[in-house]
Amino acid sequence: MKMTATRYFALLVLLVAVSSGECWAATERYNVDADHSIVGFSVVHMVISKTTGRFTDYTGFIEMDPDGKTVKTIEAVIKTVSVDTNHQKRDTHLRSPDFFNVEKYPTMTYKMTSYEKQGDNYVANGNLTLLGVTKPIALTGTFNGVLPKDPMGNTRAGFSAEGKINRKDFGMNWNKALDNGGLVVGDEVTIRLEIECIKQK
């Protein structure tokens, strides 16, 4: 039986994909389990130390093929009012227009644009939108594996990641000079993520 041009092209594409190691495995959606995850940050305080904090109210999901360790989509929405540094007066200031301006900008968002393996780590490149400004951010981390079945019958996956941003790139400019030199708050903010996800049924 003669092979039509359409069948020949389809076979050719398949052979190229196989020879290059590519696959079209179906991706699965994993929703972030906020009860077992941490969206944290740290920033230099008064030159000599670091203040740490986290956000407690957020949603997100990852579309991936865990067997092939490939990721299609990562998205997250974080409610800025949930910022928590374990200090009420400081948190109130962080929610003000000097920092997160939560009344005008109640959320910040992240959307992945590309994903690649670099050595033993993975790098998720994406866009972070904060205070109405969108800037690229690279999150470098590890895929910690999959638990096929937890005591409730759920499939779970875990990730750790870290990235850095300059808060002034987003218009978060407030600061105060110290008498002996230096500033109260550093410009560079380190983001640290410990994410546990549950496979959507």
N, C-alpha and C positions, 0 to 999 in steps of 0.2 A: 504494500500500500504506500502510495506516495505521501510524503510529508508536506503539508501546506506551509505557506510562508508564515502564517500566524503560529502554527505549532512549532515550527523551527525557531522562531524568535523566542517563544516562551521557553523552549528547551535550552536555548543559548543563555538566556538570563539566569535560569536555574543553575546551570553549570558554572557560570561566573560567580554566582552567590556562594555556591558550595566551595569552590576553589579558593575564594577569598575569606572563607570562614564566617560569612554572614549568615544570619538565620532570621526567619520571620516568626519566631515564637510569639504566641499571644501574650500581651502584657496583662498584668493583674493589678488591681487597685488596692493599695494599702492606706488606710486612714490613720492619721496620727492619733495616738492614745495620749492625750494631754495629762492623764493621771500618772503616767509612767515616763514622761518626757521632761526635758529641761530646755528652755530657750533662754539662755543666759548671756551676760555681757560683763565686761570689766573695763574700767577707764582710770587713768592716773589721777590721783587726788593729792593736791598740794605738793606735787613733785616727788614726794617721798614714799607714797604708798598707792594702793589701788582700791577703788570702790567697786564692789561687785553687785550685780542685781539680776533680775529675771523678769519675764512676763508670764503671767499665770493664766491668761485667757486667750486662746488661739485655736485655730483649726488649720488643717492641712492634709494633703494626700500625696502619695507617690505612685505613679504608674510604672511598673517595672516587670522584668522577667528575672526572678531571683535565681533561677538555675543558670541562666546565661550571664547573670550579673550585669544586666543592661538596664538603663533607666530611660524612660520616654518623657515623663513629666514630673516636675515637683512644683507644687504651689502651696502657699501658706498665707493666711490672714491673721494678723496679730492686733489685738485691741490695746491701744497705747495706754489707756487708763489703768490697765492691769500691771503697770510697771511697779516693781517691788524691790526695794533695797534694804528692807528691814529697818527703816527709819522714817517715821510718819512725816516729819517736817520736810525732809529731803524729797520724799516721794511727792508731796504736794507741790514742791517747787518744780520737780521734773514734769509734772502734768501741766504746768503753766505755759504761757506763750514763750517763756525763756527757753524751753526745751521742746517737749513733745506737743504742746499746744493741743491737748486732747479734745477740746470742744470743737475746734475747727477741723482737726485731722484725727478722727477717732480710731483709724486703723492705719497700719502699714502693711505692705504686701511684698511677697517674693514670688517670682516666676522664673523657673529655670529656662535657659536658652540653649545650653549644650552640656554634654556630660562626657567625660573622658577618663581613661585610666592612665595614671602617671606613677610608674614603679609599683609600690605596694599600696598606693593610695588612689583615691578617686577624686576628681575635681568637677564640681558642679558650677558652671558659670550661669549667672542669672541676673535679673534686674530687681533691685530693691527700691520700692517707692516709699518715701518717708517725707512728711511735711509737704506733700505735693510735688516732690522732686524725685525723679527716677535716675538711678545710677547703677552701673554694673558692679557686681561683687562676685568674687570667686570663693567658694566654700570647699576646703580640702578636708577629706576625711576617710573613714573606713566603713565598709559594709560588714557588720558584725555577725551576720548570718540569719538563718530562719529557724524558728521553733515550729515544727509542723502542727503541734497540738498542745495547747495549754490546758489547765484543769477545766476551763469552760468550753473547750472544744474549738478555740480560735487558733488560727495560724498567725504567728507574729514575726516581725522582722525588726532588726535594730541597726542604727546608724550612729556614728559619732562624726562631728564636723566642726571646723573652725574657720573663721574668716575675719577680715579687718576692714573697717571703713573710717573715713575722716568725717566726723560729724558736721564740719563746716561745709563740706560738699553739698549737704542737704539744707544749708541755711540755719543750722543750729549753732549760733555764734556766741551765746552768752558766756562771759568769763569775768574774772576779777583778779586783779594783780595782787600779789603778796608783798608785804613790806620788805622782805629780804630778797625779792626777785622771784621770778616764776609766776605761774598762774594757778588758780584754784583747781581748774578742770583741764585735763589733757584733751587734745584734739582727736587722737586715734582711739577708736573703740574696738575692742576685740569681742567677737561674737563666738560663743561656744554652744554647741547643740549636742544633746543626747536624746535621740529620737527613737521611740518605740512605736511601731505601727501594727495595726490589725488588718488582716486581709478582709476585704469586703465580700460578704457572702451574696 
